[in-house]
């Protein structure tokens, strides 16, 4: 007898046939016919019932058998029926274990998320928000070139003057006990002028920088640690002071060129009492010219000698070493030392000596080597 598996109605009809058979009719059927009918029925049945339903039916069949019916069954039939029950029981236990493990994993994930949200919420509730604070979260790194400055540097060997006009403003401080998170903006210009008679100061080149920053600082035992992150754009331009109207040519035979770069930088630091160390990691993701190296690597520090502090000023010394370049990396050295009027970690006024060697700090001359000393005056805005 050949049976087709088409849908649930066929399965139901087969099941009804089996249930309606009398004992005499079952006895007249061969073992092969009974096994074929029950096997095909079970296969169809497995598509529509779960492991638990299947196990329950098998268990009900065993429990409903009378002693006489058990005696009439062959050992093979009894073993087949009990094996089927054992397999169903194992699948049920395995499925329960799987469900239990999955439930525990989900519970642990949700518990971890809830704990994290609770901790964040607790920190947020306890934090104090200060909009447009008076001081920066992280004071500028003294010898690093790309820092907010407002002042002049007069070269000691020629008539060049650098005019810096820039500021960094923290927009928001999130203060939580000894931790401060800040968000702010940067706006810098670095200009090179030439001193001439009759108080003329022609502007030769100017560099613009603007961008956003974020920083984190944690205080512990009169020390500090943290980092500053920046996302910035910088561009450079030759100005009319570099153009010789008498010869109708650009001075030094250098024509204006497109120079710009967009970059991100990360400066982790640690301050141990009066001494601060930092690393600088910069990635340039777009530049003109394209040959500029993508990475800039820095290391440096500054030391404000509080032991020699007076009522008016505090001495300091700072150094920065930077690797950058076009076709190959070149080292750049920046050394500053002088005195600062005011607190070392707040706004003030500085008089200092500066020494720079390496590639030019101005974008229009980025491929030129320079080596010079300056006397600087800087106002921390």
C-alpha positions in Angstrom: 0.0 0.0 0.0 1.6 3.3 -1.2 0.8 6.5 0.8 1.4 10.0 -0.5 2.2 12.9 1.9 0.3 15.9 0.6 -1.1 17.9 3.5 -2.4 17.7 7.0 -5.8 16.4 5.9 -4.1 13.2 4.5 -2.2 12.8 7.7 -5.4 13.2 9.7 -7.2 10.6 7.6 -4.3 8.1 8.0 -4.4 8.7 11.7 -8.1 8.0 11.8 -7.6 4.8 9.8 -5.2 3.5 12.4 -7.3 4.6 15.4 -10.5 3.0 13.9 -8.9 -0.4 13.2 -10.1 -3.2 15.3 -7.9 -5.8 16.9 -9.0 -8.4 14.4 -8.2 -6.1 11.5 -4.8 -5.4 12.9 -4.1 -9.1 13.4 -5.0 -9.7 9.7 -2.5 -7.0 8.6 1.1 -8.1 8.1 3.9 -6.6 10.2 5.2 -4.9 7.1 1.9 -3.1 6.4 1.5 -2.0 10.0 5.1 -0.7 10.2 4.9 1.0 6.8 1.6 2.7 7.8 2.8 3.8 11.2 6.2 5.0 10.0 4.7 7.1 7.2 2.2 8.5 9.6 4.9 9.3 12.1 7.0 11.1 9.4 4.1 13.2 8.5 3.3 13.8 12.1 6.8 15.1 12.9 6.3 18.0 10.5 3.3 19.3 12.5 4.2 18.6 16.1 7.0 19.6 18.4 9.4 17.3 20.3 7.2 17.7 23.4 4.0 16.7 21.6 5.7 13.7 20.1 7.1 12.6 23.3 3.8 13.1 25.1 1.9 10.9 22.5 4.6 8.2 22.7 4.3 8.2 26.5 0.5 8.0 26.4 0.7 5.0 24.1 3.0 3.2 26.5 1.0 4.0 29.6 -2.3 3.0 27.9 -1.1 -0.5 27.0 -2.6 -3.2 29.2 -0.7 -6.2 30.4 -2.4 -8.5 27.9 -1.6 -6.1 25.0 2.0 -5.9 26.2 2.2 -9.7 26.3 0.8 -10.0 22.7 3.5 -7.6 21.5 6.8 -9.0 20.3 10.1 -8.1 22.0 11.1 -6.2 18.9 7.9 -4.1 19.0 8.3 -3.3 22.7 12.0 -2.4 22.2 11.1 -0.2 19.2 8.4 1.6 21.2 10.6 2.1 24.3 13.6 3.3 22.1 11.3 5.8 20.5 10.3 7.1 24.0 14.0 7.3 25.1 15.0 9.3 22.0 12.1 11.7 22.5 13.1 12.1 26.2 16.7 12.8 25.3 15.6 15.4 22.7 13.3 17.0 25.3 16.1 17.3 27.8 18.6 18.6 25.2 16.1 21.1 24.0 15.4 22.2 27.6 19.1 22.6 28.2 19.5 24.7 25.1 16.5 26.8 26.0 17.9 27.2 29.5 21.4 28.2 28.3 19.9 30.7 25.8 17.7 32.2 28.5 20.7 32.6 30.8 22.8 34.2 28.0 20.0 36.6 27.2 19.5 37.4 30.9 23.2 38.1 31.4 23.3 40.4 28.4 20.2 42.3 29.5 21.6 42.5 33.0 24.9 43.9 31.7 23.1 46.5 29.6 21.0 47.5 32.5 24.0 47.8 34.8 25.8 49.9 32.2 22.9 52.2 31.7 22.5 52.5 35.4 26.1 53.5 35.9 25.9 56.0 33.0 22.8 57.4 34.4 24.3 57.7 37.8 27.3 59.5 36.4 25.1 61.8 34.3 23.0 62.6 37.3 26.0 63.4 39.4 27.8 65.4 36.7 27.8 69.2 36.6 27.5 70.9 33.2 29.3 74.2 32.7 28.7 76.1 29.5 31.5 78.3 28.1 33.9 77.9 31.1 36.6 80.5 31.7 39.5 78.1 31.5 40.5 75.3 29.1 40.2 71.8 30.3 43.6 71.0 29.0 46.2 73.8 28.9 48.0 74.2 25.5 51.2 72.2 25.2 53.8 74.9 25.5 56.3 73.9 22.7 53.7 72.4 20.3 53.3 74.7 17.3 49.6 74.2 16.7 48.4 75.7 19.9 46.3 78.8 20.6 48.6 81.8 20.8 48.3 85.6 20.6 51.6 87.4 20.3 54.8 88.1 18.3 58.1 86.3 17.8 61.0 88.4 16.5 63.7 86.4 14.7 67.2 87.2 16.1 69.0 86.6 12.8 66.9 88.4 10.3 63.9 90.8 9.9 61.2 88.1 10.0 58.4 88.4 12.5 55.7 85.8 13.3 52.3 87.1 14.3 50.0 84.6 16.0 46.4 85.3 16.5 44.4 82.4 17.8 42.2 81.1 20.5 40.6 77.8 21.7 37.4 78.0 23.6 35.8 75.2 25.5 32.1 75.2 24.9 31.0 72.6 27.5 32.6 71.0 30.6 31.0 67.9 32.0 32.4 67.7 35.5 32.1 64.5 37.6 34.1 64.6 40.8 37.8 64.6 39.6 37.0 63.9 35.9 36.3 66.5 33.3 35.1 66.0 29.7 35.1 69.0 27.4 34.1 70.0 23.9 35.4 73.1 22.2 36.5 74.9 19.0 39.8 76.1 17.7 40.5 79.2 15.5 44.2 80.0 14.7 46.2 82.1 12.3 50.0 82.0 12.0 51.4 84.9 9.9 54.9 85.7 8.8 55.7 89.4 8.3 58.8 91.3 7.2 60.0 94.3 9.1 60.9 97.3 7.0 61.7 100.9 7.6 59.0 103.4 8.5 57.2 100.8 10.6 56.1 98.8 7.5 55.4 95.1 8.1 54.5 93.5 4.8 52.7 90.1 5.2 54.4 87.3 3.3 52.3 84.2 4.2 49.5 83.2 6.5 48.2 79.9 7.7 44.6 79.4 8.9 43.4 76.6 11.1 39.9 75.9 12.4 38.3 72.8 13.9 36.7 71.1 16.8 38.2 69.4 19.8 37.2 67.2 22.7 39.3 66.3 25.8 39.2 64.2 28.9 41.2 64.8 32.1 41.3 63.0 35.4 43.0 64.4 38.5 44.6 62.1 41.1 47.0 62.9 44.0 47.8 66.4 42.6 48.6 64.8 39.2 46.7 64.6 35.9 46.2 62.3 33.0 44.0 62.5 29.9 44.0 63.2 26.2 42.9 65.8 23.7 41.3 65.0 20.3 41.1 67.3 17.4 39.4 67.4 14.0 40.8 70.3 12.0 41.5 71.9 8.7 44.5 74.0 7.9 45.4 76.0 4.8 48.2 78.3 3.7 48.4 81.3 1.4 51.0 83.7 0.0 50.1 87.3 0.6 50.8 90.5 -1.3 53.8 91.3 0.9 55.6 88.4 -0.8 55.0 90.0 -4.2 57.7 92.4 -5.6 55.8 95.2 -7.4 59.1 96.6 -8.7 59.9 93.5 -10.7 56.3 92.3 -11.0 57.4 88.9 -9.6 57.0 86.8 -6.5 59.9 87.1 -4.1 62.4 84.2 -3.9 61.0 82.8 -7.1 58.3 81.0 -5.2 54.9 81.0 -6.8 51.7 80.5 -4.8 50.7 76.9 -4.4 47.7 75.1 -3.0 48.4 73.9 0.5 45.8 72.4 2.8 45.2 69.4 4.9 42.4 67.9 6.9 43.4 65.8 9.8 42.6 64.2 13.2 45.0 64.2 16.1 45.2 62.6 19.5 47.4 63.9 22.3 47.5 61.6 25.4 49.4 63.2 28.3 50.2 62.8 32.0 51.3 65.5 34.4 53.4 64.5 37.5 53.3 67.6 39.7 55.1 70.3 37.7 56.2 68.1 34.8 54.0 67.1 31.9 54.7 64.6 29.1 52.7 64.0 26.0 52.6 62.0 22.7 51.1 63.4 19.5 49.6 61.2 16.9 48.2 62.9 13.7 46.5 61.3 10.7 46.1 63.4 7.6 43.2 62.0 5.6 43.3 64.6 2.9 46.0 67.0 1.7 47.3 69.2 -1.1 49.9 68.3 -2.3 49.1 64.6 -2.0 52.7 63.7 -1.4 52.6 64.9 2.2 53.1 62.0 4.6 49.9 60.8 6.2 51.2 60.5 9.7 52.8 63.0 12.1 54.4 61.7 15.3 55.3 63.8 18.2 56.7 63.6 21.7 57.3 66.4 24.1 56.8 68.0 27.5 56.8 71.1 29.6 58.1 71.9 33.0 56.8 74.9 35.1 59.3 75.3 38.0 57.0 76.0 40.9 60.0 75.8 43.3 61.2 79.1 41.7 57.9 80.7 41.5 57.6 84.3 42.7 54.6 86.5 43.4 54.7 87.7 39.8 55.9 84.9 37.5 56.9 81.3 37.2 59.8 80.0 35.0 59.2 77.3 32.4 61.0 75.2 29.8 59.4 73.1 27.1 60.5 70.8 24.2 58.7 69.2 21.3 60.0 66.7 18.7 58.0 66.0 15.6 58.4 63.6 12.7 56.7 64.7 9.4 57.6 65.2 5.8 56.8 64.9 2.1 58.8 62.1 0.5 60.6 61.1 3.7 60.2 61.8 7.4 62.2 64.7 8.8 62.7 65.6 12.5 61.6 69.0 13.7 62.8 70.5 17.0 61.0 73.2 19.1 62.5 74.5 22.3 61.0 77.2 24.5 62.0 78.6 27.8 61.1 81.8 29.7 58.7 83.1 32.3 55.0 83.2 32.6 53.1 85.9 34.5 50.1 84.3 36.2 49.3 80.7 37.2 51.0 78.0 35.0 47.7 76.3 34.3 45.6 79.4 33.7 45.5 82.4 31.5 48.6 84.7 31.6 51.3 86.5 29.7 54.7 84.9 28.7 58.1 86.2 27.6 60.3 83.5 26.2 63.1 82.4 23.9 62.2 80.0 21.1 64.4 77.8 18.8 63.1 76.0 15.8 64.9 73.7 13.4 63.6 71.4 10.6 61.0 72.1 7.9 59.2 75.4 7.9 56.1 75.8 10.1 54.3 77.7 7.3 52.5 75.6 4.7 53.7 77.6 1.6 57.2 76.8 2.6 56.6 73.3 4.0 59.5 71.9 1.9 62.1 74.4 3.0 64.6 73.7 5.9 64.8 76.4 8.5 66.9 77.0 11.6 66.4 80.2 13.7 65.9 81.6 17.1 63.3 84.1 18.3 62.2 86.2 21.2 58.5 85.8 21.9 55.7 87.5 23.7 52.5 85.6 24.1 49.1 86.4 25.7 47.0 83.5 26.7 43.5 84.5 25.7 
